[in-house]
């Protein structure tokens, strides 16, 4: 039986501002994770503030949420939405943060490559 779809949205405040290297590593992890699990995410990071919307198979989303909530890099974690959905509202993954080039080559650990489109936040 297929896992039902779940939408989960949260806001968080990080303990410290991530470095550019941290952001690149995180973006690669998010991209690989979406390809491996069927989960789709929209991540927005501005300094220490994160807003993330996650959709996908309930078991994969809940496993991810369990890791996020326990992650010591988060100083605070506020759940905005957690509900079953009948279909995806997100059509592809996106990752936005406050400063970066617009396209970054992704060399994933399993040998796959691709590009992640990164749109700087406008202030």
N, CA, C and O atoms as a printed pandas DataFrame, in Angstrom:
     atom_number atom_name residue_name chain_id  residue_number  x_coord  y_coord  z_coord
0              1         N          UNK        A               1    0.840   -1.191    0.000
1              2        CA          UNK        A               1    0.000    0.000    0.000
2              3         C          UNK        A               1    0.879    1.246    0.000
3              4         O          UNK        A               1    1.862    1.323    0.737
4              5         N          UNK        A               2    0.522    2.210   -0.823
5              6        CA          UNK        A               2    1.272    3.461   -0.877
6              7         C          UNK        A               2    0.974    4.319    0.342
7              8         O          UNK        A               2   -0.141    4.334    0.863
8              9         N          UNK        A               3    1.994    5.025    0.778
9             10        CA          UNK        A               3    1.831    5.945    1.902
10            11         C          UNK        A               3    1.002    7.142    1.443
11            12         O          UNK        A               3    1.228    7.649    0.344
12            13         N          UNK        A               4    0.040    7.612    2.260
13            14        CA          UNK        A               4   -0.701    8.821    1.889
14            15         C          UNK        A               4    0.247   10.013    1.812
15            16         O          UNK        A               4    1.335    9.997    2.388
16            17         N          UNK        A               5   -0.182   11.038    1.098
17            18        CA          UNK        A               5    0.632   12.252    0.982
18            19         C          UNK        A               5    0.413   13.150    2.189
19            20         O          UNK        A               5   -0.688   13.233    2.732
20            21         N          UNK        A               6    1.480   13.818    2.594
21            22        CA          UNK        A               6    1.430   14.719    3.739
22            23         C          UNK        A               6    2.079   16.043    3.365
23            24         O          UNK        A               6    3.111   16.071    2.695
24            25         N          UNK        A               7    1.467   17.136    3.800
25            26        CA          UNK        A               7    2.066   18.469    3.662
26            27         C          UNK        A               7    2.488   18.923    5.054
27            28         O          UNK        A               7    1.718   18.834    6.010
28            29         N          UNK        A               8    3.715   19.408    5.153
29            30        CA          UNK        A               8    4.251   19.889    6.427
30            31         C          UNK        A               8    4.962   21.205    6.161
31            32         O          UNK        A               8    5.757   21.319    5.228
32            33         N          UNK        A               9    4.666   22.196    6.989
33            34        CA          UNK        A               9    5.276   23.514    6.822
34            35         C          UNK        A               9    5.724   24.009    8.192
35            36         O          UNK        A               9    5.021   23.849    9.189
36            37         N          UNK        A              10    6.909   24.615    8.219
37            38        CA          UNK        A              10    7.408   25.138    9.490
38            39         C          UNK        A              10    8.259   26.384    9.275
39            40         O          UNK        A              10    8.728   26.668    8.172
40            41         N          UNK        A              11    8.437   27.110   10.365
41            42        CA          UNK        A              11    9.401   28.209   10.437
42            43         C          UNK        A              11   10.376   27.862   11.541
43            44         O          UNK        A              11   10.013   27.254   12.548
44            45         N          UNK        A              12   11.618   28.258   11.333
45            46        CA          UNK        A              12   12.647   27.956   12.312
46            47         C          UNK        A              12   13.642   29.106   12.375
47            48         O          UNK        A              12   13.772   29.899   11.442
48            49         N          UNK        A              13   14.324   29.168   13.479
49            50        CA          UNK        A              13   15.424   30.123   13.645
50            51         C          UNK        A              13   16.663   29.297   13.959
51            52         O          UNK        A              13   16.674   28.512   14.907
52            53         N          UNK        A              14   17.705   29.483   13.154
53            54        CA          UNK        A              14   18.948   28.751   13.360
54            55         C          UNK        A              14   19.771   29.378   14.478
55            56         O          UNK        A              14   19.643   30.568   14.766
56            57         N          UNK        A              15   20.610   28.573   15.097
57            58        CA          UNK        A              15   21.497   29.046   16.159
58            59         C          UNK        A              15   22.486   30.066   15.602
59            60         O          UNK        A              15   22.787   31.063   16.259
60            61         N          UNK        A              16   22.995   29.819   14.384
61            62        CA          UNK        A              16   23.910   30.770   13.749
62            63         C          UNK        A              16   23.672   30.802   12.247
63            64         O          UNK        A              16   23.120   29.865   11.670
64            65         N          UNK        A              17   24.094   31.888   11.629
65            66        CA          UNK        A              17   23.917   32.064   10.186
66            67         C          UNK        A              17   24.783   31.034    9.455
67            68         O          UNK        A              17   25.980   30.937    9.723
68            69         N          UNK        A              18   24.193   30.268    8.540
69            70        CA          UNK        A              18   24.978   29.277    7.805
70            71         C          UNK        A              18   25.962   29.949    6.849
71            72         O          UNK        A              18   25.680   31.014    6.300
72            73         N          UNK        A              19   27.110   29.318    6.660
73            74        CA          UNK        A              19   28.097   29.818    5.706
74            75         C          UNK        A              19   27.667   29.429    4.292
75            76         O          UNK        A              19   26.765   28.612    4.107
76            77         N          UNK        A              20   28.320   30.019    3.310
77            78        CA          UNK        A              20   28.052   29.655    1.914
78            79         C          UNK        A              20   28.310   28.157    1.710
79            80         O          UNK        A              20   27.543   27.491    1.015
80            81         N          UNK        A              21   29.360   27.634    2.295
81            82        CA          UNK        A              21   29.671   26.205    2.178
82            83         C          UNK        A              21   28.551   25.358    2.793
83            84         O          UNK        A              21   28.146   24.344    2.225
84            85         N          UNK        A              22   28.057   25.786    3.960
85            86        CA          UNK        A              22   26.926   25.084    4.590
86            87         C          UNK        A              22   25.723   25.056    3.651
87            88         O          UNK        A              22   25.050   24.035    3.513
88            89         N          UNK        A              23   25.464   26.194    3.010
89            90        CA          UNK        A              23   24.309   26.302    2.113
90            91         C          UNK        A              23   24.460   25.378    0.908
91            92         O          UNK        A              23   23.498   24.727    0.500
92            93         N          UNK        A              24   25.659   25.317    0.340
93            94        CA          UNK        A              24   25.891   24.444   -0.815
94            95         C          UNK        A              24   25.708   22.976   -0.418
95            96         O          UNK        A              24   25.097   22.202   -1.154
96            97         N          UNK        A              25   26.232   22.604    0.733
97            98        CA          UNK        A              25   26.099   21.227    1.211
98            99         C          UNK        A              25   24.624   20.891    1.452
99           100         O          UNK        A              25   24.152   19.821    1.066
100          101         N          UNK        A              26   23.909   21.810    2.089
101          102        CA          UNK        A              26   22.495   21.594    2.371
102          103         C          UNK        A              26   21.689   21.483    1.081
103          104         O          UNK        A              26   20.802   20.635    0.972
104          105         N          UNK        A              27   21.992   22.332    0.107
105          106        CA          UNK        A              27   21.257   22.285   -1.153
106          107         C          UNK        A              27   21.475   20.944   -1.855
107          108         O          UNK        A              27   20.530   20.372   -2.399
108          109         N          UNK        A              28   22.696   20.444   -1.847
109          110        CA          UNK        A              28   22.961   19.134   -2.451
110          111         C          UNK        A              28   22.201   18.027   -1.721
111          112         O          UNK        A              28   21.653   17.121   -2.349
112          113         N          UNK        A              29   22.175   18.108   -0.388
113          114        CA          UNK        A              29   21.459   17.102    0.397
114          115         C          UNK        A              29   19.965   17.131    0.093
115          116         O          UNK        A              29   19.336   16.084   -0.056
116          117         N          UNK        A              30   19.403   18.330    0.001
117          118        CA          UNK        A              30   17.974   18.475   -0.290
118          119         C          UNK        A              30   17.662   17.912   -1.674
119          120         O          UNK        A              30   16.676   17.196   -1.846
120          121         N          UNK        A              31   18.486   18.228   -2.644
121          122        CA          UNK        A              31   18.255   17.745   -4.007
122          123         C          UNK        A              31   18.318   16.216   -4.064
123          124         O          UNK        A              31   17.448   15.581   -4.660
124          125         N          UNK        A              32   19.332   15.631   -3.455
125          126        CA          UNK        A              32   19.476   14.173   -3.453
126          127         C          UNK        A              32   18.287   13.526   -2.741
127          128         O          UNK        A              32   17.729   12.534   -3.209
128          129         N          UNK        A              33   17.919   14.101   -1.616
129          130        CA          UNK        A              33   16.806   13.576   -0.823
130          131         C          UNK        A              33   15.510   13.598   -1.625
131          132         O          UNK        A              33   14.741   12.638   -1.573
132          133         N          UNK        A              34   15.251   14.687   -2.372
133          134        CA          UNK        A              34   14.014   14.759   -3.155
134          135         C          UNK        A              34   14.005   13.708   -4.259
135          136         O          UNK        A              34   12.967   13.111   -4.544
136          137         N          UNK        A              35   15.154   13.483   -4.878
137          138        CA          UNK        A              35   15.229   12.460   -5.924
138          139         C          UNK        A              35   15.035   11.060   -5.355
139          140         O          UNK        A              35   14.409   10.212   -5.992
140          141         N          UNK        A              36   15.564   10.815   -4.171
141          142        CA          UNK        A              36   15.512    9.479   -3.570
142          143         C          UNK        A              36   14.170    9.134   -2.932
143          144         O          UNK        A              36   13.807    7.959   -2.882
144          145         N          UNK        A              37   13.426   10.122   -2.445
145          146        CA          UNK        A              37   12.222    9.844   -1.648
146          147         C          UNK        A              37   10.905   10.227   -2.304
147          148         O          UNK        A              37    9.850    9.762   -1.872
148          149         N          UNK        A              38   10.939   11.063   -3.334
149          150        CA          UNK        A              38    9.697   11.548   -3.924
150          151         C          UNK        A              38    9.103   12.724   -3.168
151          152         O          UNK        A              38    8.010   13.191   -3.489
152          153         N          UNK        A              39    9.824   13.199   -2.164
153          154        CA          UNK        A              39    9.387   14.363   -1.395
154          155         C          UNK        A              39    9.770   15.620   -2.167
155          156         O          UNK        A              39   10.843   15.683   -2.768
156          157         N          UNK        A              40    8.896   16.613   -2.150
157          158        CA          UNK        A              40    9.147   17.888   -2.817
158          159         C          UNK        A              40    9.192   18.967   -1.746
159          160         O          UNK        A              40    8.365   18.980   -0.834
160          161         N          UNK        A              41   10.156   19.870   -1.857
161          162        CA          UNK        A              41   10.307   20.907   -0.837
162          163         C          UNK        A              41   10.446   22.284   -1.459
163          164         O          UNK        A              41   10.898   22.439   -2.594
164          165         N          UNK        A              42   10.050   23.262   -0.692
165          166        CA          UNK        A              42   10.311   24.662   -0.996
166          167         C          UNK        A              42   10.992   25.203    0.257
167          168         O          UNK        A              42   10.356   25.343    1.302
168          169         N          UNK        A              43   12.283   25.507    0.152
169          170        CA          UNK        A              43   13.078   25.976    1.288
170          171         C          UNK        A              43   13.462   27.427    1.049
171          172         O          UNK        A              43   13.987   27.766   -0.011
172          173         N          UNK        A              44   13.204   28.278    2.022
173          174        CA          UNK        A              44   13.629   29.679    1.972
174          175         C          UNK        A              44   14.442   29.965    3.221
175          176         O          UNK        A              44   13.959   29.793    4.340
176          177         N          UNK        A              45   15.685   30.405    3.024
177          178        CA          UNK        A              45   16.557   30.723    4.151
178          179         C          UNK        A              45   17.016   32.166    4.004
179          180         O          UNK        A              45   17.543   32.558    2.962
180          181         N          UNK        A              46   16.814   32.941    5.043
181          182        CA          UNK        A              46   17.231   34.347    5.064
182          183         C          UNK        A              46   17.970   34.580    6.378
183          184         O          UNK        A              46   17.350   34.764    7.426
184          185         N          UNK        A              47   19.299   34.570    6.310
185          186        CA          UNK        A              47   20.086   34.687    7.531
186          187         C          UNK        A              47   19.859   33.468    8.392
187          188         O          UNK        A              47   20.156   32.348    7.975
188          189         N          UNK        A              48   19.334   33.669    9.594
189          190        CA          UNK        A              48   19.030   32.550   10.507
190          191         C          UNK        A              48   17.595   32.055   10.378
191          192         O          UNK        A              48   17.229   31.066   11.013
192          193         N          UNK        A              49   16.779   32.720    9.573
193          194        CA          UNK        A              49   15.361   32.363    9.468
194          195         C          UNK        A              49   15.115   31.377    8.325
195          196         O          UNK        A              49   15.564   31.586    7.198
196          197         N          UNK        A              50   14.402   30.311    8.636
197          198        CA          UNK        A              50   14.046   29.288    7.643
198          199         C          UNK        A              50   12.526   29.175    7.576
199          200         O          UNK        A              50   11.842   29.183    8.599
200          201         N          UNK        A              51   12.017   29.070    6.358
201          202        CA          UNK        A              51   10.611   28.730    6.125
202          203         C          UNK        A              51   10.641   27.599    5.106
203          204         O          UNK        A              51   11.162   27.763    4.003
204          205         N          UNK        A              52   10.085   26.460    5.476
205          206        CA          UNK        A              52   10.135   25.300    4.594
206          207         C          UNK        A              52    8.759   24.658    4.485
207          208         O          UNK        A              52    8.039   24.504    5.471
208          209         N          UNK        A              53    8.417   24.290    3.255
209          210        CA          UNK        A              53    7.176   23.578    2.937
210          211         C          UNK        A              53    7.607   22.246    2.338
211          212         O          UNK        A              53    8.371   22.218    1.373
212          213         N          UNK        A              54    7.127   21.151    2.899
213          214        CA          UNK        A              54    7.496   19.799    2.477
214          215         C          UNK        A              54    6.222   19.045    2.102
215          216         O          UNK        A              54    5.230   19.090    2.830
216          217         N          UNK        A              55    6.254   18.351    0.959
217          218        CA          UNK        A              55    5.133   17.501    0.552
218          219         C          UNK        A              55    5.671   16.172    0.057
219          220         O          UNK        A              55    6.709   16.117   -0.602
220          221         N          UNK        A              56    4.959   15.101    0.379
221          222        CA          UNK        A              56    5.374   13.806   -0.129
222          223         C          UNK        A              56    4.747   12.672    0.639
223          224         O          UNK        A              56    3.828   12.874    1.432
224          225         N          UNK        A              57    5.256   11.459    0.395
225          226        CA          UNK        A              57    4.741   10.301    1.117
226          227         C          UNK        A              57    4.864   10.528    2.632
227          228         O          UNK        A              57    5.907   10.949    3.131
228          229         N          UNK        A              58    3.783   10.241    3.338
229          230        CA          UNK        A              58    3.714   10.535    4.770
230          231         C          UNK        A              58    4.898    9.967    5.554
231          232         O          UNK        A              58    5.462   10.657    6.403
232          233         N          UNK        A              59    5.276    8.729    5.278
233          234        CA          UNK        A              59    6.369    8.122    6.040
234          235         C          UNK        A              59    7.688    8.855    5.825
235          236         O          UNK        A              59    8.452    9.034    6.774
236          237         N          UNK        A              60    7.969    9.282    4.595
237          238        CA          UNK        A              60    9.205   10.013    4.308
238          239         C          UNK        A              60    9.189   11.405    4.935
239          240         O          UNK        A              60   10.199   11.856    5.474
240          241         N          UNK        A              61    8.043   12.085    4.866
241          242        CA          UNK        A              61    7.932   13.430    5.453
242          243         C          UNK        A              61    8.086   13.353    6.969
243          244         O          UNK        A              61    8.819   14.151    7.554
244          245         N          UNK        A              62    7.407   12.408    7.611
245          246        CA          UNK        A              62    7.487   12.300    9.073
246          247         C          UNK        A              62    8.889   11.929    9.545
247          248         O          UNK        A              62    9.334   12.413   10.586
248          249         N          UNK        A              63    9.587   11.084    8.803
249          250        CA          UNK        A              63   10.968   10.742    9.162
250          251         C          UNK        A              63   11.857   11.978    9.082
251          252         O          UNK        A              63   12.738   12.173    9.919
252          253         N          UNK        A              64   11.623   12.801    8.081
253          254        CA          UNK        A              64   12.392   14.034    7.927
254          255         C          UNK        A              64   12.080   15.015    9.044
255          256         O          UNK        A              64   12.986   15.622    9.613
256          257         N          UNK        A              65   10.804   15.169    9.357
257          258        CA          UNK        A              65   10.391   16.086   10.426
258          259         C          UNK        A              65   11.012   15.663   11.757
259          260         O          UNK        A              65   11.448   16.512   12.534
260          261         N          UNK        A              66   11.054   14.372   12.020
261          262        CA          UNK        A              66   11.660   13.881   13.267
262          263         C          UNK        A              66   13.127   14.293   13.356
263          264         O          UNK        A              66   13.606   14.664   14.428
264          265         N          UNK        A              67   13.837   14.229   12.233
265          266        CA          UNK        A              67   15.247   14.659   12.224
266          267         C          UNK        A              67   15.360   16.171   12.393
267          268         O          UNK        A              67   16.222   16.651   13.129
268          269         N          UNK        A              68   14.496   16.921   11.716
269          270        CA          UNK        A              68   14.555   18.387   11.797
270          271         C          UNK        A              68   14.309   18.890   13.218
271          272         O          UNK        A              68   15.035   19.755   13.708
272          273         N          UNK        A              69   13.302   18.358   13.868
273          274        CA          UNK        A              69   12.932   18.821   15.209
274          275         C          UNK        A              69   14.065   18.595   16.211
275          276         O          UNK        A              69   14.242   19.386   17.136
276          277         N          UNK        A              70   14.824   17.528   16.030
277          278        CA          UNK        A              70   15.926   17.208   16.955
278          279         C          UNK        A              70   17.260   17.831   16.549
279          280         O          UNK        A              70   18.246   17.705   17.275
280          281         N          UNK        A              71   17.302   18.495   15.410
281          282        CA          UNK        A              71   18.556   19.059   14.902
282          283         C          UNK        A              71   19.021   20.199   15.807
283          284         O          UNK        A              71   18.290   21.176   15.970
284          285         N          UNK        A              72   20.216   20.105   16.402
285          286        CA          UNK        A              72   20.693   21.137   17.328
286          287         C          UNK        A              72   20.990   22.480   16.663
287          288         O          UNK        A              72   21.226   23.468   17.358
288          289         N          UNK        A              73   20.983   22.534   15.329
289          290        CA          UNK        A              73   21.212   23.816   14.646
290          291         C          UNK        A              73   20.003   24.739   14.729
291          292         O          UNK        A              73   20.115   25.934   14.458
292          293         N          UNK        A              74   18.836   24.187   15.105
293          294        CA          UNK        A              74   17.619   24.986   15.228
294          295         C          UNK        A              74   17.473   25.514   16.651
295          296         O          UNK        A              74   17.438   24.739   17.607
296          297         N          UNK        A              75   17.389   26.835   16.787
297          298        CA          UNK        A              75   17.162   27.445   18.101
298          299         C          UNK        A              75   15.679   27.430   18.449
299          300         O          UNK        A              75   15.307   27.389   19.621
300          301         N          UNK        A              76   14.836   27.464   17.421
301          302        CA          UNK        A              76   13.387   27.403   17.618
302          303         C          UNK        A              76   12.781   26.689   16.420
303          304         O          UNK        A              76   13.385   26.633   15.349
304          305         N          UNK        A              77   11.588   26.145   16.606
305          306        CA          UNK        A              77   10.931   25.378   15.554
306          307         C          UNK        A              77    9.430   25.531   15.739
307          308         O          UNK        A              77    8.889   25.116   16.764
308          309         N          UNK        A              78    8.746   26.124   14.755
309          310        CA          UNK        A              78    7.306   26.374   14.856
310          311         C          UNK        A              78    6.582   25.685   13.705
311          312         O          UNK        A              78    6.806   26.012   12.540
312          313         N          UNK        A              79    5.720   24.740   14.031
313          314        CA          UNK        A              79    4.940   24.031   13.014
314          315         C          UNK        A              79    3.778   24.917   12.579
315          316         O          UNK        A              79    2.981   25.365   13.403
316          317         N          UNK        A              80    3.693   25.162   11.275
317          318        CA          UNK        A              80    2.625   25.989   10.714
318          319         C          UNK        A              80    1.500   25.143   10.125
319          320         O          UNK        A              80    0.336   25.545   10.136
320          321         N          UNK        A              81    1.860   23.965    9.609
321          322        CA          UNK        A              81    0.859   23.123    8.940
322          323         C          UNK        A              81    1.347   21.680    8.935
323          324         O          UNK        A              81    2.527   21.412    8.706
324          325         N          UNK        A              82    0.441   20.771    9.185
325          326        CA          UNK        A              82    0.728   19.341    9.060
326          327         C          UNK        A              82   -0.597   18.653    8.756
327          328         O          UNK        A              82   -1.434   18.481    9.642
328          329         N          UNK        A              83   -0.784   18.259    7.488
329          330        CA          UNK        A              83   -2.057   17.637    7.114
330          331         C          UNK        A              83   -1.898   16.744    5.895
331          332         O          UNK        A              83   -1.024   16.955    5.053
332          333         N          UNK        A              84   -2.759   15.750    5.824
333          334        CA          UNK        A              84   -2.793   14.891    4.643
334          335         C          UNK        A              84   -3.368   15.673    3.475
335          336         O          UNK        A              84   -4.259   16.508    3.636
336          337         N          UNK        A              85   -2.833   15.382    2.291
337          338        CA          UNK        A              85   -3.283   16.057    1.072
338          339         C          UNK        A              85   -3.596   14.997    0.016
339          340         O          UNK        A              85   -3.094   13.875    0.079
340          341         N          UNK        A              86   -4.425   15.365   -0.948
341          342        CA          UNK        A              86   -4.807   14.408   -1.994
342          343         C          UNK        A              86   -3.857   14.449   -3.189
343          344         O          UNK        A              86   -3.770   13.484   -3.950
344          345         N          UNK        A              87   -3.146   15.566   -3.355
345          346        CA          UNK        A              87   -2.209   15.704   -4.470
346          347         C          UNK        A              87   -1.148   16.751   -4.105
347          348         O          UNK        A              87   -1.331   17.554   -3.189
348          349         N          UNK        A              88   -0.055   16.718   -4.836
349          350        CA          UNK        A              88    1.018   17.683   -4.622
350          351         C          UNK        A              88    0.585   19.070   -5.080
351          352         O          UNK        A              88   -0.036   19.203   -6.135
352          353         N          UNK        A              89    0.901   20.098   -4.311
353          354        CA          UNK        A              89    0.710   21.472   -4.784
354          355         C          UNK        A              89    2.037   22.027   -5.299
355          356         O          UNK        A              89    2.052   22.952   -6.111
356          357         N          UNK        A              90    3.150   21.462   -4.827
357          358        CA          UNK        A              90    4.471   21.848   -5.329
358          359         C          UNK        A              90    4.803   20.950   -6.513
359          360         O          UNK        A              90    4.602   19.737   -6.449
360          361         N          UNK        A              91    5.311   21.541   -7.597
361          362        CA          UNK        A              91    5.618   20.739   -8.781
362          363         C          UNK        A              91    7.094   20.374   -8.875
363          364         O          UNK        A              91    7.453   19.440   -9.593
364          365         N          UNK        A              92    7.948   21.091   -8.167
365          366        CA          UNK        A              92    9.373   20.772   -8.160
366          367         C          UNK        A              92    9.994   21.355   -6.900
367          368         O          UNK        A              92    9.387   22.183   -6.222
368          369         N          UNK        A              93   11.185   20.925   -6.600
369          370        CA          UNK        A              93   11.858   21.426   -5.409
370          371         C          UNK        A              93   12.434   22.809   -5.678
371          372         O          UNK        A              93   12.774   23.129   -6.817
372          373         N          UNK        A              94   12.544   23.618   -4.654
373          374        CA          UNK        A              94   13.218   24.914   -4.783
374          375         C          UNK        A              94   13.947   25.207   -3.484
375          376         O          UNK        A              94   13.563   24.752   -2.407
376          377         N          UNK        A              95   15.004   25.979   -3.623
377          378        CA          UNK        A              95   15.868   26.293   -2.492
378          379         C          UNK        A              95   16.304   27.736   -2.687
379          380         O          UNK        A              95   17.011   28.050   -3.645
380          381         N          UNK        A              96   15.888   28.608   -1.790
381          382        CA          UNK        A              96   16.219   30.031   -1.927
382          383         C          UNK        A              96   16.931   30.503   -0.675
383          384         O          UNK        A              96   16.568   30.144    0.445
384          385         N          UNK        A              97   17.952   31.315   -0.891
385          386        CA          UNK        A              97   18.576   31.942    0.259
386          387         C          UNK        A              97   19.102   33.302   -0.121
387          388         O          UNK        A              97   19.085   33.669   -1.296
388          389         N          UNK        A              98   19.572   34.060    0.858
389          390        CA          UNK        A              98   19.754   35.494    0.670
390          391         C          UNK        A              98   20.903   35.906   -0.233
391          392         O          UNK        A              98   20.909   37.048   -0.692
392          393         N          UNK        A              99   21.873   35.051   -0.517
393          394        CA          UNK        A              99   22.922   35.463   -1.444
394          395         C          UNK        A              99   23.587   34.250   -2.073
395          396         O          UNK        A              99   24.133   33.390   -1.383
396          397         N          UNK        A             100   23.528   34.201   -3.387
397          398        CA          UNK        A             100   24.200   33.125   -4.108
398          399         C          UNK        A             100   24.033   33.365   -5.603
399          400         O          UNK        A             100   23.216   34.182   -6.028
400          401         N          UNK        A             101   24.815   32.645   -6.387
401          402        CA          UNK        A             101   24.631   32.702   -7.831
402          403         C          UNK        A             101   23.301   32.049   -8.180
403          404         O          UNK        A             101   22.712   31.357   -7.349
404          405         N          UNK        A             102   22.826   32.263   -9.406
405          406        CA          UNK        A             102   21.491   31.783   -9.737
406          407         C          UNK        A             102   21.430   30.314  -10.134
407          408         O          UNK        A             102   20.384   29.685   -9.977
408          409         N          UNK        A             103   22.529   29.746  -10.646
409          410        CA          UNK        A             103   22.512   28.309  -10.933
410          411         C          UNK        A             103   23.798   27.688  -10.410
411          412         O          UNK        A             103   24.888   28.222  -10.614
412          413         N          UNK        A             104   23.660   26.572   -9.746
413          414        CA          UNK        A             104   24.801   25.919   -9.116
414          415         C          UNK        A             104   24.849   24.477   -9.589
415          416         O          UNK        A             104   23.860   23.755   -9.467
416          417         N          UNK        A             105   26.002   24.039  -10.136
417          418        CA          UNK        A             105   26.088   22.633  -10.532
418          419         C          UNK        A             105   26.045   21.734   -9.309
419          420         O          UNK        A             105   26.676   22.023   -8.292
420          421         N          UNK        A             106   25.310   20.660   -9.411
421          422        CA          UNK        A             106   25.183   19.715   -8.304
422          423         C          UNK        A             106   25.883   18.414   -8.671
423          424         O          UNK        A             106   25.480   17.731   -9.612
424          425         N          UNK        A             107   26.920   18.077   -7.935
425          426        CA          UNK        A             107   27.565   16.779   -8.074
426          427         C          UNK        A             107   27.119   15.956   -6.886
427          428         O          UNK        A             107   27.672   16.068   -5.792
428          429         N          UNK        A             108   26.122   15.134   -7.110
429          430        CA          UNK        A             108   25.543   14.358   -6.022
430          431         C          UNK        A             108   26.442   13.178   -5.678
431          432         O          UNK        A             108   27.167   12.668   -6.532
432          433         N          UNK        A             109   26.388   12.753   -4.431
433          434        CA          UNK        A             109   27.257   11.692   -3.926
434          435         C          UNK        A             109   27.143   10.389   -4.710
435          436         O          UNK        A             109   28.100    9.616   -4.763
436          437         N          UNK        A             110   25.997   10.138   -5.313
437          438        CA          UNK        A             110   25.814    8.871   -6.021
438          439         C          UNK        A             110   26.217    8.955   -7.495
439          440         O          UNK        A             110   25.921    8.047   -8.271
440          441         N          UNK        A             111   26.889   10.039   -7.881
441          442        CA          UNK        A             111   27.373   10.172   -9.241
442          443         C          UNK        A             111   26.454   10.932  -10.172
443          444         O          UNK        A             111   26.866   11.307  -11.270
444          445         N          UNK        A             112   25.211   11.171   -9.759
445          446        CA          UNK        A             112   24.300   11.944  -10.606
446          447         C          UNK        A             112   24.701   13.413  -10.567
447          448         O          UNK        A             112   25.261   13.883   -9.577
448          449         N          UNK        A             113   24.419   14.121  -11.623
449          450        CA          UNK        A             113   24.683   15.556  -11.656
450          451         C          UNK        A             113   23.440   16.280  -12.128
451          452         O          UNK        A             113   22.517   15.668  -12.665
452          453         N          UNK        A             114   23.425   17.561  -11.927
453          454        CA          UNK        A             114   22.309   18.374  -12.373
454          455         C          UNK        A             114   22.530   19.806  -11.939
455          456         O          UNK        A             114   23.610   20.148  -11.456
456          457         N          UNK        A             115   21.540   20.636  -12.102
457          458        CA          UNK        A             115   21.632   22.023  -11.678
458          459         C          UNK        A             115   20.514   22.338  -10.719
459          460         O          UNK        A             115   19.379   21.896  -10.897
460          461         N          UNK        A             116   20.842   23.102   -9.706
461          462        CA          UNK        A             116   19.837   23.607   -8.785
462          463         C          UNK        A             116   19.653   25.081   -9.060
463          464         O          UNK        A             116   20.628   25.833   -9.075
464          465         N          UNK        A             117   18.452   25.499   -9.273
465          466        CA          UNK        A             117   18.187   26.915   -9.485
466          467         C          UNK        A             117   17.981   27.574   -8.137
467          468         O          UNK        A             117   17.120   27.167   -7.357
468          469         N          UNK        A             118   18.767   28.581   -7.874
469          470        CA          UNK        A             118   18.718   29.277   -6.600
470          471         C          UNK        A             118   18.405   30.733   -6.878
471          472         O          UNK        A             118   19.134   31.404   -7.608
472          473         N          UNK        A             119   17.332   31.216   -6.300
473          474        CA          UNK        A             119   16.909   32.594   -6.515
474          475         C          UNK        A             119   17.186   33.388   -5.248
475          476         O          UNK        A             119   16.608   33.089   -4.203
476          477         N          UNK        A             120   18.060   34.401   -5.314
477          478        CA          UNK        A             120   18.312   35.194   -4.109
478          479         C          UNK        A             120   17.028   35.862   -3.621
479          480         O          UNK        A             120   16.208   36.305   -4.425
480          481         N          UNK        A             121   16.862   35.931   -2.325
481          482        CA          UNK        A             121   15.711   36.628   -1.756
482          483         C          UNK        A             121   15.847   38.113   -2.012
483          484         O          UNK        A             121   16.944   38.666   -1.932
484          485         N          UNK        A             122   14.758   38.745   -2.315
485          486        CA          UNK        A             122   14.746   40.198   -2.533
486          487         C          UNK        A             122   14.319   40.879   -1.251
487          488         O          UNK        A             122   13.324   40.487   -0.642
488          489         N          UNK        A             123   15.041   41.872   -0.841
489          490        CA          UNK        A             123   14.705   42.588    0.394
490          491         C          UNK        A             123   13.985   43.867    0.073
491          492         O          UNK        A             123   13.617   44.613    0.981
